[in-house]
Amino acid sequence: MTYCCGLLVHDGLVMIADTRTNAGLDNVSTFRKLHVFERLGERVMGLASAGNLSISQSVVSLLAEGIENSETGERETLIDAPTMFQGAQRIGKAIRLVHSLYATGLEQSNLTFDVSFLLGGQISGSKLELYMIYAAGNCIRCTVDTPYLQIGEHKYGKPILDRACNFSTDLYDGLKISLISMDSTMRSNLGVGMPIDVLMMRRDALKAELNYRIEPGEPYFHDLRERWSAALRAAHMAIPRPPYGVPKS
Amino acid sequence: MTYCCGLLVHDGLVMIADTRTNAGLDNVSTFRKLHVFERLGERVMGLASAGNLSISQSVVSLLAEGIENSETGERETLIDAPTMFQGAQRIGKAIRLVHSLYATGLEQSNLTFDVSFLLGGQISGSKLELYMIYAAGNCIRCTVDTPYLQIGEHKYGKPILDRACNFSTDLYDGLKISLISMDSTMRSNLGVGMPIDVLMMRRDALKAELNYRIEPGEPYFHDLRERWSAALRAAHMAIPRPPYGVPKS
């Protein structure tokens, strides 16, 4: 399992991803799922993946090697994409190429072709954008109405995003809320686990302001988890008890 | 979609269920999913259902009419079950009977045989218990380690249960936490909606202390939703911003 989240606010973009992979519950490993592509001052991109690791790794490898464009004969890589939208389309193309190679074999092993990506970033001269790319190769773009996209185990961490985030949320507050969302997910699904990779970029800076791995026991995140638990307990304690019926001692 | 939750604490049992059903997003209705069976001072049971409405209704009807026991020739109803465990087993039996009638037809319509139940309550002379019954007819019983069981859209509302509940939680606090859990679910899944049915029974009272429907606009629940939203915002605001990287203005 996996949880990745991208948050696109006025000031910039936050992307976070866990690193746990598992082939069954008895085979748990750590793999990086958040990849950063950067040419300082020219472009910065984050690519987060969820789903079958063999598929997502193959897609990332194809995007690094480049896929030949049958019309132009050029090899198209992700880092060279002219726009973020074309980058998202290249990811979709790579997914379908991997699909053509492995989908039948996976099906014969009773496995579904399960993969999805978040692509966030900015290329000089165009806007900071965030995309989600599906297994079918299609994609959606994040807009101001709902300033986040999630892949993987998205449900546990969604309530806090729905309540606490909007497009005007401060970038560091956005990072903090993303970490709370990750904490809620890790707490309820053992398939999502530490360390956590974080990428943050300020709008128009064209570089990563933060490209950081939060390791187990890291003091700030540990403190955040403790504070959030305590605050939730305090929050529900502060709400009056239901007035329904007649309580008996 | 559906969300039902049962919370079994030292003082008693809370069961809540939403009432929204939908056949596609364009066909939304209200149906009671929480049924109460009571013989004052002798027994009280709550039965909550999730999944395909035609299946769950058929199961409830069978349990009301009774299923003939081929060994004894007796018609076995839910309300007459000698113990809660046997009640859970009768539900399982009814599920498999409905399965034998409709599973093939459902499959031919590309529908899965999807149903699950929560059965909670107490029968004079035995303990207050809570069971979850699966589509296969098997069941699990709630224990003190994790004092709740959920069916339907369980993920959004699980984090608050995991953090705020334990076996010693006060009964009315348990109801309050269940309502927060329901609120989180409704907020993130439109397939879960008002009104909400609530059943509460105190241990050994052998009657419902509360059997109540929360209608849209009901003042306490409205206030709870507002307070919870405000408290979550305040809670994340009170956590310091991440110290990673160097913030720029």
Interface residues (C-beta under 8 A of the other chain):
Chain A: K155 Y156 K158 P159 I160 D162 R163 A164 D170 L171 Y172 D173 L175 K176 I177 L179 I180 S184 R187 S188 V198 M200 R202 E209 L210 Y212 Y220 D223 L224 R227 W228 S229 A231 L232 R233 A234 A235 H236 M237 A238 I239 P240 R241 P242 P243 Y244 G245 V246 P247 K248
Chain B: K155 Y156 K158 P159 I160 D162 R163 A164 D170 L171 Y172 D173 L175 K176 I177 L179 I180 S184 R187 S188 V198 M200 R202 A205 E209 L210 Y212 Y220 D223 L224 R227 W228 S229 A231 L232 R233 A234 A235 H236 M237 A238 I239 P240 R241 P242 P243 Y244 G245 V246 P247 K248
